[in-house]
Amino acid sequence: MSKKTKAFLYNLAGFIAFFVPTWFIGANLLKMEDFWPKIIAFAVSLFLSPKFQFLKTAEGDKIFMKWLFVKGIKEVK
């Protein structure tokens, strides 16, 4: 699997990890209806999920991560 694909899958997994619980809380526990739980879950997930970026550097292909809860930009091994 290429590092570009891994970066995409990491982004997807991070987004889903925040989207599903937030959507469940909004839809079931707070009894919101229609599209509001999905909209709120999308906004929360977009803000809280880590961002992964694939870059070609002089040392080779690398994946970097930026997240609200981690200071700075980290390289993913």
PDB file of N, CA, C and O in Angstrom:
ATOM      1  N   MET A   1       0.854  -1.166   0.000  1.00  0.00           N
ATOM      2  CA  MET A   1       0.000   0.000   0.000  1.00  0.00           C
ATOM      3  C   MET A   1       0.904   1.234   0.000  1.00  0.00           C
ATOM      4  O   MET A   1       1.877   1.301   0.751  1.00  0.00           O
ATOM      5  N   SER A   2       0.579   2.191  -0.834  1.00  0.00           N
ATOM      6  CA  SER A   2       1.404   3.398  -0.918  1.00  0.00           C
ATOM      7  C   SER A   2       1.144   4.313   0.276  1.00  0.00           C
ATOM      8  O   SER A   2       0.109   4.228   0.938  1.00  0.00           O
ATOM      9  N   LYS A   3       2.096   5.172   0.525  1.00  0.00           N
ATOM     10  CA  LYS A   3       1.957   6.093   1.660  1.00  0.00           C
ATOM     11  C   LYS A   3       0.843   7.102   1.414  1.00  0.00           C
ATOM     12  O   LYS A   3       0.231   7.593   2.363  1.00  0.00           O
ATOM     13  N   LYS A   4       0.578   7.412   0.164  1.00  0.00           N
ATOM     14  CA  LYS A   4      -0.517   8.321  -0.169  1.00  0.00           C
ATOM     15  C   LYS A   4      -1.854   7.702   0.245  1.00  0.00           C
ATOM     16  O   LYS A   4      -2.720   8.386   0.791  1.00  0.00           O
ATOM     17  N   THR A   5      -2.012   6.425  -0.016  1.00  0.00           N
ATOM     18  CA  THR A   5      -3.227   5.709   0.365  1.00  0.00           C
ATOM     19  C   THR A   5      -3.340   5.596   1.877  1.00  0.00           C
ATOM     20  O   THR A   5      -4.427   5.732   2.438  1.00  0.00           O
ATOM     21  N   LYS A   6      -2.207   5.347   2.537  1.00  0.00           N
ATOM     22  CA  LYS A   6      -2.214   5.267   3.998  1.00  0.00           C
ATOM     23  C   LYS A   6      -2.641   6.591   4.618  1.00  0.00           C
ATOM     24  O   LYS A   6      -3.413   6.606   5.576  1.00  0.00           O
ATOM     25  N   ALA A   7      -2.148   7.697   4.083  1.00  0.00           N
ATOM     26  CA  ALA A   7      -2.522   9.013   4.610  1.00  0.00           C
ATOM     27  C   ALA A   7      -4.028   9.230   4.454  1.00  0.00           C
ATOM     28  O   ALA A   7      -4.675   9.751   5.362  1.00  0.00           O
ATOM     29  N   PHE A   8      -4.586   8.838   3.315  1.00  0.00           N
ATOM     30  CA  PHE A   8      -6.027   8.971   3.109  1.00  0.00           C
ATOM     31  C   PHE A   8      -6.805   8.111   4.103  1.00  0.00           C
ATOM     32  O   PHE A   8      -7.796   8.568   4.674  1.00  0.00           O
ATOM     33  N   LEU A   9      -6.364   6.871   4.312  1.00  0.00           N
ATOM     34  CA  LEU A   9      -7.065   5.979   5.235  1.00  0.00           C
ATOM     35  C   LEU A   9      -6.941   6.458   6.682  1.00  0.00           C
ATOM     36  O   LEU A   9      -7.884   6.322   7.461  1.00  0.00           O
ATOM     37  N   TYR A  10      -5.779   7.019   7.047  1.00  0.00           N
ATOM     38  CA  TYR A  10      -5.629   7.596   8.383  1.00  0.00           C
ATOM     39  C   TYR A  10      -6.600   8.763   8.581  1.00  0.00           C
ATOM     40  O   TYR A  10      -7.228   8.878   9.633  1.00  0.00           O
ATOM     41  N   ASN A  11      -6.722   9.628   7.566  1.00  0.00           N
ATOM     42  CA  ASN A  11      -7.672  10.743   7.644  1.00  0.00           C
ATOM     43  C   ASN A  11      -9.099  10.227   7.805  1.00  0.00           C
ATOM     44  O   ASN A  11      -9.867  10.738   8.620  1.00  0.00           O
ATOM     45  N   LEU A  12      -9.439   9.222   7.027  1.00  0.00           N
ATOM     46  CA  LEU A  12     -10.787   8.653   7.083  1.00  0.00           C
ATOM     47  C   LEU A  12     -11.066   8.028   8.450  1.00  0.00           C
ATOM     48  O   LEU A  12     -12.131   8.246   9.026  1.00  0.00           O
ATOM     49  N   ALA A  13     -10.115   7.254   8.967  1.00  0.00           N
ATOM     50  CA  ALA A  13     -10.293   6.607  10.268  1.00  0.00           C
ATOM     51  C   ALA A  13     -10.406   7.641  11.386  1.00  0.00           C
ATOM     52  O   ALA A  13     -11.229   7.495  12.289  1.00  0.00           O
ATOM     53  N   GLY A  14      -9.582   8.682  11.324  1.00  0.00           N
ATOM     54  CA  GLY A  14      -9.648   9.729  12.343  1.00  0.00           C
ATOM     55  C   GLY A  14     -10.970  10.467  12.312  1.00  0.00           C
ATOM     56  O   GLY A  14     -11.536  10.782  13.358  1.00  0.00           O
ATOM     57  N   PHE A  15     -11.464  10.743  11.112  1.00  0.00           N
ATOM     58  CA  PHE A  15     -12.744  11.431  10.974  1.00  0.00           C
ATOM     59  C   PHE A  15     -13.884  10.571  11.500  1.00  0.00           C
ATOM     60  O   PHE A  15     -14.743  11.053  12.239  1.00  0.00           O
ATOM     61  N   ILE A  16     -13.890   9.302  11.118  1.00  0.00           N
ATOM     62  CA  ILE A  16     -14.966   8.393  11.535  1.00  0.00           C
ATOM     63  C   ILE A  16     -14.947   8.182  13.044  1.00  0.00           C
ATOM     64  O   ILE A  16     -16.000   8.036  13.665  1.00  0.00           O
ATOM     65  N   ALA A  17     -13.746   8.167  13.640  1.00  0.00           N
ATOM     66  CA  ALA A  17     -13.637   7.966  15.088  1.00  0.00           C
ATOM     67  C   ALA A  17     -14.331   9.074  15.869  1.00  0.00           C
ATOM     68  O   ALA A  17     -14.791   8.838  16.986  1.00  0.00           O
ATOM     69  N   PHE A  18     -14.416  10.263  15.316  1.00  0.00           N
ATOM     70  CA  PHE A  18     -15.112  11.357  15.984  1.00  0.00           C
ATOM     71  C   PHE A  18     -16.553  11.505  15.476  1.00  0.00           C
ATOM     72  O   PHE A  18     -17.432  11.921  16.230  1.00  0.00           O
ATOM     73  N   PHE A  19     -16.798  11.170  14.211  1.00  0.00           N
ATOM     74  CA  PHE A  19     -18.118  11.365  13.622  1.00  0.00           C
ATOM     75  C   PHE A  19     -19.172  10.438  14.234  1.00  0.00           C
ATOM     76  O   PHE A  19     -20.240  10.894  14.641  1.00  0.00           O
ATOM     77  N   VAL A  20     -18.875   9.155  14.299  1.00  0.00           N
ATOM     78  CA  VAL A  20     -19.876   8.175  14.740  1.00  0.00           C
ATOM     79  C   VAL A  20     -20.339   8.425  16.177  1.00  0.00           C
ATOM     80  O   VAL A  20     -21.547   8.468  16.410  1.00  0.00           O
ATOM     81  N   PRO A  21     -19.440   8.591  17.149  1.00  0.00           N
ATOM     82  CA  PRO A  21     -19.941   8.854  18.515  1.00  0.00           C
ATOM     83  C   PRO A  21     -20.709  10.173  18.625  1.00  0.00           C
ATOM     84  O   PRO A  21     -21.715  10.250  19.331  1.00  0.00           O
ATOM     85  N   THR A  22     -20.240  11.203  17.932  1.00  0.00           N
ATOM     86  CA  THR A  22     -20.928  12.493  17.990  1.00  0.00           C
ATOM     87  C   THR A  22     -22.312  12.390  17.356  1.00  0.00           C
ATOM     88  O   THR A  22     -23.281  12.938  17.883  1.00  0.00           O
ATOM     89  N   TRP A  23     -22.405  11.698  16.243  1.00  0.00           N
ATOM     90  CA  TRP A  23     -23.697  11.507  15.580  1.00  0.00           C
ATOM     91  C   TRP A  23     -24.633  10.685  16.473  1.00  0.00           C
ATOM     92  O   TRP A  23     -25.819  10.996  16.584  1.00  0.00           O
ATOM     93  N   PHE A  24     -24.101   9.646  17.102  1.00  0.00           N
ATOM     94  CA  PHE A  24     -24.917   8.810  17.984  1.00  0.00           C
ATOM     95  C   PHE A  24     -25.453   9.614  19.159  1.00  0.00           C
ATOM     96  O   PHE A  24     -26.625   9.497  19.515  1.00  0.00           O
ATOM     97  N   ILE A  25     -24.599  10.426  19.756  1.00  0.00           N
ATOM     98  CA  ILE A  25     -25.032  11.263  20.884  1.00  0.00           C
ATOM     99  C   ILE A  25     -26.116  12.241  20.442  1.00  0.00           C
ATOM    100  O   ILE A  25     -27.119  12.410  21.134  1.00  0.00           O
ATOM    101  N   GLY A  26     -25.921  12.877  19.308  1.00  0.00           N
ATOM    102  CA  GLY A  26     -26.901  13.849  18.829  1.00  0.00           C
ATOM    103  C   GLY A  26     -28.219  13.216  18.447  1.00  0.00           C
ATOM    104  O   GLY A  26     -29.283  13.757  18.751  1.00  0.00           O
ATOM    105  N   ALA A  27     -28.159  12.076  17.783  1.00  0.00           N
ATOM    106  CA  ALA A  27     -29.380  11.447  17.284  1.00  0.00           C
ATOM    107  C   ALA A  27     -30.148  10.705  18.371  1.00  0.00           C
ATOM    108  O   ALA A  27     -31.377  10.778  18.413  1.00  0.00           O
ATOM    109  N   ASN A  28     -29.460  10.005  19.236  1.00  0.00           N
ATOM    110  CA  ASN A  28     -30.146   9.140  20.194  1.00  0.00           C
ATOM    111  C   ASN A  28     -30.288   9.746  21.585  1.00  0.00           C
ATOM    112  O   ASN A  28     -31.365   9.691  22.180  1.00  0.00           O
ATOM    113  N   LEU A  29     -29.233  10.309  22.095  1.00  0.00           N
ATOM    114  CA  LEU A  29     -29.299  10.813  23.468  1.00  0.00           C
ATOM    115  C   LEU A  29     -29.932  12.199  23.552  1.00  0.00           C
ATOM    116  O   LEU A  29     -30.672  12.488  24.493  1.00  0.00           O
ATOM    117  N   LEU A  30     -29.647  13.049  22.580  1.00  0.00           N
ATOM    118  CA  LEU A  30     -30.222  14.398  22.591  1.00  0.00           C
ATOM    119  C   LEU A  30     -31.526  14.495  21.801  1.00  0.00           C
ATOM    120  O   LEU A  30     -32.171  15.544  21.795  1.00  0.00           O
ATOM    121  N   LYS A  31     -31.912  13.419  21.142  1.00  0.00           N
ATOM    122  CA  LYS A  31     -33.172  13.316  20.394  1.00  0.00           C
ATOM    123  C   LYS A  31     -33.312  14.384  19.298  1.00  0.00           C
ATOM    124  O   LYS A  31     -34.402  14.908  19.071  1.00  0.00           O
ATOM    125  N   MET A  32     -32.207  14.697  18.630  1.00  0.00           N
ATOM    126  CA  MET A  32     -32.287  15.617  17.487  1.00  0.00           C
ATOM    127  C   MET A  32     -32.853  14.856  16.297  1.00  0.00           C
ATOM    128  O   MET A  32     -32.711  13.636  16.208  1.00  0.00           O
ATOM    129  N   GLU A  33     -33.487  15.570  15.395  1.00  0.00           N
ATOM    130  CA  GLU A  33     -34.101  14.927  14.243  1.00  0.00           C
ATOM    131  C   GLU A  33     -33.552  15.493  12.945  1.00  0.00           C
ATOM    132  O   GLU A  33     -32.823  16.485  12.943  1.00  0.00           O
ATOM    133  N   ASP A  34     -33.910  14.849  11.842  1.00  0.00           N
ATOM    134  CA  ASP A  34     -33.547  15.237  10.481  1.00  0.00           C
ATOM    135  C   ASP A  34     -32.040  15.219  10.288  1.00  0.00           C
ATOM    136  O   ASP A  34     -31.378  14.251  10.662  1.00  0.00           O
ATOM    137  N   PHE A  35     -31.502  16.259   9.719  1.00  0.00           N
ATOM    138  CA  PHE A  35     -30.092  16.283   9.338  1.00  0.00           C
ATOM    139  C   PHE A  35     -29.201  16.954  10.381  1.00  0.00           C
ATOM    140  O   PHE A  35     -27.982  16.954  10.213  1.00  0.00           O
ATOM    141  N   TRP A  36     -29.755  17.524  11.446  1.00  0.00           N
ATOM    142  CA  TRP A  36     -28.948  18.257  12.421  1.00  0.00           C
ATOM    143  C   TRP A  36     -27.879  17.419  13.113  1.00  0.00           C
ATOM    144  O   TRP A  36     -26.758  17.902  13.274  1.00  0.00           O
ATOM    145  N   PRO A  37     -28.169  16.182  13.532  1.00  0.00           N
ATOM    146  CA  PRO A  37     -27.095  15.393  14.152  1.00  0.00           C
ATOM    147  C   PRO A  37     -25.916  15.163  13.204  1.00  0.00           C
ATOM    148  O   PRO A  37     -24.761  15.170  13.631  1.00  0.00           O
ATOM    149  N   LYS A  38     -26.207  14.961  11.932  1.00  0.00           N
ATOM    150  CA  LYS A  38     -25.141  14.735  10.946  1.00  0.00           C
ATOM    151  C   LYS A  38     -24.329  16.001  10.707  1.00  0.00           C
ATOM    152  O   LYS A  38     -23.105  15.945  10.594  1.00  0.00           O
ATOM    153  N   ILE A  39     -25.001  17.129  10.631  1.00  0.00           N
ATOM    154  CA  ILE A  39     -24.302  18.405  10.417  1.00  0.00           C
ATOM    155  C   ILE A  39     -23.403  18.726  11.610  1.00  0.00           C
ATOM    156  O   ILE A  39     -22.250  19.119  11.430  1.00  0.00           O
ATOM    157  N   ILE A  40     -23.917  18.564  12.805  1.00  0.00           N
ATOM    158  CA  ILE A  40     -23.135  18.850  14.006  1.00  0.00           C
ATOM    159  C   ILE A  40     -21.975  17.865  14.135  1.00  0.00           C
ATOM    160  O   ILE A  40     -20.861  18.262  14.474  1.00  0.00           O
ATOM    161  N   ALA A  41     -22.230  16.583  13.867  1.00  0.00           N
ATOM    162  CA  ALA A  41     -21.164  15.580  13.934  1.00  0.00           C
ATOM    163  C   ALA A  41     -20.084  15.866  12.891  1.00  0.00           C
ATOM    164  O   ALA A  41     -18.898  15.684  13.166  1.00  0.00           O
ATOM    165  N   PHE A  42     -20.480  16.307  11.708  1.00  0.00           N
ATOM    166  CA  PHE A  42     -19.514  16.660  10.668  1.00  0.00           C
ATOM    167  C   PHE A  42     -18.628  17.816  11.119  1.00  0.00           C
ATOM    168  O   PHE A  42     -17.408  17.754  10.967  1.00  0.00           O
ATOM    169  N   ALA A  43     -19.222  18.859  11.666  1.00  0.00           N
ATOM    170  CA  ALA A  43     -18.458  20.036  12.094  1.00  0.00           C
ATOM    171  C   ALA A  43     -17.506  19.686  13.239  1.00  0.00           C
ATOM    172  O   ALA A  43     -16.346  20.098  13.235  1.00  0.00           O
ATOM    173  N   VAL A  44     -17.995  18.934  14.204  1.00  0.00           N
ATOM    174  CA  VAL A  44     -17.148  18.545  15.339  1.00  0.00           C
ATOM    175  C   VAL A  44     -16.000  17.656  14.860  1.00  0.00           C
ATOM    176  O   VAL A  44     -14.857  17.839  15.278  1.00  0.00           O
ATOM    177  N   SER A  45     -16.297  16.703  13.992  1.00  0.00           N
ATOM    178  CA  SER A  45     -15.272  15.792  13.485  1.00  0.00           C
ATOM    179  C   SER A  45     -14.239  16.514  12.645  1.00  0.00           C
ATOM    180  O   SER A  45     -13.047  16.216  12.727  1.00  0.00           O
ATOM    181  N   LEU A  46     -14.683  17.449  11.851  1.00  0.00           N
ATOM    182  CA  LEU A  46     -13.760  18.217  11.018  1.00  0.00           C
ATOM    183  C   LEU A  46     -12.793  19.018  11.872  1.00  0.00           C
ATOM    184  O   LEU A  46     -11.622  19.160  11.520  1.00  0.00           O
ATOM    185  N   PHE A  47     -13.272  19.537  12.981  1.00  0.00           N
ATOM    186  CA  PHE A  47     -12.439  20.347  13.872  1.00  0.00           C
ATOM    187  C   PHE A  47     -11.511  19.491  14.738  1.00  0.00           C
ATOM    188  O   PHE A  47     -10.350  19.852  14.929  1.00  0.00           O
ATOM    189  N   LEU A  48     -12.001  18.362  15.265  1.00  0.00           N
ATOM    190  CA  LEU A  48     -11.245  17.582  16.232  1.00  0.00           C
ATOM    191  C   LEU A  48     -10.353  16.492  15.642  1.00  0.00           C
ATOM    192  O   LEU A  48      -9.391  16.076  16.289  1.00  0.00           O
ATOM    193  N   SER A  49     -10.644  16.025  14.447  1.00  0.00           N
ATOM    194  CA  SER A  49      -9.885  14.896  13.912  1.00  0.00           C
ATOM    195  C   SER A  49      -8.484  15.317  13.460  1.00  0.00           C
ATOM    196  O   SER A  49      -8.280  16.450  13.023  1.00  0.00           O
ATOM    197  N   PRO A  50      -7.515  14.390  13.570  1.00  0.00           N
ATOM    198  CA  PRO A  50      -6.154  14.705  13.125  1.00  0.00           C
ATOM    199  C   PRO A  50      -6.091  14.799  11.603  1.00  0.00           C
ATOM    200  O   PRO A  50      -6.856  14.140  10.898  1.00  0.00           O
ATOM    201  N   LYS A  51      -5.176  15.619  11.108  1.00  0.00           N
ATOM    202  CA  LYS A  51      -4.994  15.797   9.665  1.00  0.00           C
ATOM    203  C   LYS A  51      -3.681  15.138   9.264  1.00  0.00           C
ATOM    204  O   LYS A  51      -2.641  15.415   9.860  1.00  0.00           O
ATOM    205  N   PHE A  52      -3.720  14.278   8.272  1.00  0.00           N
ATOM    206  CA  PHE A  52      -2.540  13.589   7.772  1.00  0.00           C
ATOM    207  C   PHE A  52      -2.234  14.096   6.371  1.00  0.00           C
ATOM    208  O   PHE A  52      -3.138  14.317   5.565  1.00  0.00           O
ATOM    209  N   GLN A  53      -0.941  14.277   6.092  1.00  0.00           N
ATOM    210  CA  GLN A  53      -0.512  14.825   4.810  1.00  0.00           C
ATOM    211  C   GLN A  53       0.642  13.984   4.274  1.00  0.00           C
ATOM    212  O   GLN A  53       1.598  13.698   4.995  1.00  0.00           O
ATOM    213  N   PHE A  54       0.549  13.593   3.016  1.00  0.00           N
ATOM    214  CA  PHE A  54       1.612  12.866   2.344  1.00  0.00           C
ATOM    215  C   PHE A  54       2.501  13.866   1.618  1.00  0.00           C
ATOM    216  O   PHE A  54       2.008  14.728   0.890  1.00  0.00           O
ATOM    217  N   LEU A  55       3.814  13.752   1.817  1.00  0.00           N
ATOM    218  CA  LEU A  55       4.762  14.644   1.155  1.00  0.00           C
ATOM    219  C   LEU A  55       5.940  13.850   0.615  1.00  0.00           C
ATOM    220  O   LEU A  55       6.397  12.885   1.227  1.00  0.00           O
ATOM    221  N   LYS A  56       6.423  14.281  -0.550  1.00  0.00           N
ATOM    222  CA  LYS A  56       7.665  13.732  -1.085  1.00  0.00           C
ATOM    223  C   LYS A  56       8.786  14.666  -0.664  1.00  0.00           C
ATOM    224  O   LYS A  56       8.795  15.840  -1.033  1.00  0.00           O
ATOM    225  N   THR A  57       9.732  14.146   0.110  1.00  0.00           N
ATOM    226  CA  THR A  57      10.848  14.943   0.594  1.00  0.00           C
ATOM    227  C   THR A  57      12.140  14.413  -0.018  1.00  0.00           C
ATOM    228  O   THR A  57      12.131  13.425  -0.752  1.00  0.00           O
ATOM    229  N   ALA A  58      13.239  15.074   0.290  1.00  0.00           N
ATOM    230  CA  ALA A  58      14.539  14.626  -0.218  1.00  0.00           C
ATOM    231  C   ALA A  58      14.909  13.253   0.350  1.00  0.00           C
ATOM    232  O   ALA A  58      15.609  12.481  -0.305  1.00  0.00           O
ATOM    233  N   GLU A  59      14.446  12.949   1.550  1.00  0.00           N
ATOM    234  CA  GLU A  59      14.724  11.653   2.171  1.00  0.00           C
ATOM    235  C   GLU A  59      13.782  10.555   1.684  1.00  0.00           C
ATOM    236  O   GLU A  59      14.024   9.379   1.957  1.00  0.00           O
ATOM    237  N   GLY A  60      12.727  10.909   0.978  1.00  0.00           N
ATOM    238  CA  GLY A  60      11.756   9.932   0.497  1.00  0.00           C
ATOM    239  C   GLY A  60      10.338  10.356   0.838  1.00  0.00           C
ATOM    240  O   GLY A  60      10.104  11.468   1.311  1.00  0.00           O
ATOM    241  N   ASP A  61       9.400   9.458   0.593  1.00  0.00           N
ATOM    242  CA  ASP A  61       7.991   9.734   0.878  1.00  0.00           C
ATOM    243  C   ASP A  61       7.741   9.657   2.384  1.00  0.00           C
ATOM    244  O   ASP A  61       8.207   8.736   3.055  1.00  0.00           O
ATOM    245  N   LYS A  62       6.999  10.636   2.904  1.00  0.00           N
ATOM    246  CA  LYS A  62       6.704  10.675   4.331  1.00  0.00           C
ATOM    247  C   LYS A  62       5.264  11.106   4.560  1.00  0.00           C
ATOM    248  O   LYS A  62       4.651  11.768   3.723  1.00  0.00           O
ATOM    249  N   ILE A  63       4.743  10.714   5.712  1.00  0.00           N
ATOM    250  CA  ILE A  63       3.407  11.119   6.144  1.00  0.00           C
ATOM    251  C   ILE A  63       3.573  11.969   7.405  1.00  0.00           C
ATOM    252  O   ILE A  63       4.267  11.575   8.343  1.00  0.00           O
ATOM    253  N   PHE A  64       2.935  13.129   7.418  1.00  0.00           N
ATOM    254  CA  PHE A  64       2.982  14.024   8.565  1.00  0.00           C
ATOM    255  C   PHE A  64       1.583  14.197   9.133  1.00  0.00           C
ATOM    256  O   PHE A  64       0.589  14.115   8.411  1.00  0.00           O
ATOM    257  N   MET A  65       1.521  14.440  10.452  1.00  0.00           N
ATOM    258  CA  MET A  65       0.247  14.595  11.138  1.00  0.00           C
ATOM    259  C   MET A  65       0.226  15.905  11.912  1.00  0.00           C
ATOM    260  O   MET A  65       1.204  16.282  12.558  1.00  0.00           O
ATOM    261  N   LYS A  66      -0.905  16.586  11.832  1.00  0.00           N
ATOM    262  CA  LYS A  66      -1.146  17.771  12.642  1.00  0.00           C
ATOM    263  C   LYS A  66      -2.473  17.545  13.360  1.00  0.00           C
ATOM    264  O   LYS A  66      -3.459  17.108  12.767  1.00  0.00           O
ATOM    265  N   TRP A  67      -2.466  17.859  14.675  1.00  0.00           N
ATOM    266  CA  TRP A  67      -3.664  17.618  15.457  1.00  0.00           C
ATOM    267  C   TRP A  67      -3.792  18.686  16.511  1.00  0.00           C
ATOM    268  O   TRP A  67      -2.793  19.227  16.984  1.00  0.00           O
ATOM    269  N   LEU A  68      -5.000  18.986  16.875  1.00  0.00           N
ATOM    270  CA  LEU A  68      -5.298  20.004  17.861  1.00  0.00           C
ATOM    271  C   LEU A  68      -4.677  19.668  19.218  1.00  0.00           C
ATOM    272  O   LEU A  68      -4.248  20.570  19.938  1.00  0.00           O
ATOM    273  N   PHE A  69      -4.625  18.389  19.574  1.00  0.00           N
ATOM    274  CA  PHE A  69      -4.175  17.960  20.889  1.00  0.00           C
ATOM    275  C   PHE A  69      -2.680  17.641  20.958  1.00  0.00           C
ATOM    276  O   PHE A  69      -2.176  17.284  22.022  1.00  0.00           O
ATOM    277  N   VAL A  70      -1.969  17.765  19.837  1.00  0.00           N
ATOM    278  CA  VAL A  70      -0.536  17.513  19.795  1.00  0.00           C
ATOM    279  C   VAL A  70       0.148  18.774  19.291  1.00  0.00           C
ATOM    280  O   VAL A  70      -0.241  19.328  18.263  1.00  0.00           O
ATOM    281  N   LYS A  71       1.158  19.224  20.008  1.00  0.00           N
ATOM    282  CA  LYS A  71       1.845  20.452  19.632  1.00  0.00           C
ATOM    283  C   LYS A  71       2.769  20.184  18.435  1.00  0.00           C
ATOM    284  O   LYS A  71       3.565  19.245  18.451  1.00  0.00           O
ATOM    285  N   GLY A  72       2.652  21.003  17.423  1.00  0.00           N
ATOM    286  CA  GLY A  72       3.523  20.899  16.268  1.00  0.00           C
ATOM    287  C   GLY A  72       3.080  19.869  15.256  1.00  0.00           C
ATOM    288  O   GLY A  72       1.990  19.303  15.347  1.00  0.00           O
ATOM    289  N   ILE A  73       3.947  19.641  14.292  1.00  0.00           N
ATOM    290  CA  ILE A  73       3.690  18.667  13.227  1.00  0.00           C
ATOM    291  C   ILE A  73       4.583  17.459  13.473  1.00  0.00           C
ATOM    292  O   ILE A  73       5.792  17.609  13.655  1.00  0.00           O
ATOM    293  N   LYS A  74       4.006  16.277  13.479  1.00  0.00           N
ATOM    294  CA  LYS A  74       4.745  15.051  13.769  1.00  0.00           C
ATOM    295  C   LYS A  74       4.819  14.182  12.531  1.00  0.00           C
ATOM    296  O   LYS A  74       3.894  14.156  11.719  1.00  0.00           O
ATOM    297  N   GLU A  75       5.930  13.470  12.394  1.00  0.00           N
ATOM    298  CA  GLU A  75       6.070  12.511  11.311  1.00  0.00           C
ATOM    299  C   GLU A  75       5.499  11.167  11.757  1.00  0.00           C
ATOM    300  O   GLU A  75       5.766  10.710  12.869  1.00  0.00           O
ATOM    301  N   VAL A  76       4.716  10.539  10.889  1.00  0.00           N
ATOM    302  CA  VAL A  76       4.148   9.225  11.171  1.00  0.00           C
ATOM    303  C   VAL A  76       5.101   8.193  10.603  1.00  0.00           C
ATOM    304  O   VAL A  76       5.449   8.250   9.423  1.00  0.00           O
ATOM    305  N   LYS A  77       5.520   7.265  11.416  1.00  0.00           N
ATOM    306  CA  LYS A  77       6.475   6.235  10.974  1.00  0.00           C
ATOM    307  C   LYS A  77       5.756   5.118  10.275  1.00  0.00           C
ATOM    308  O   LYS A  77       6.389   4.159   9.831  1.00  0.00           O
TER     309      LYS A  77
END
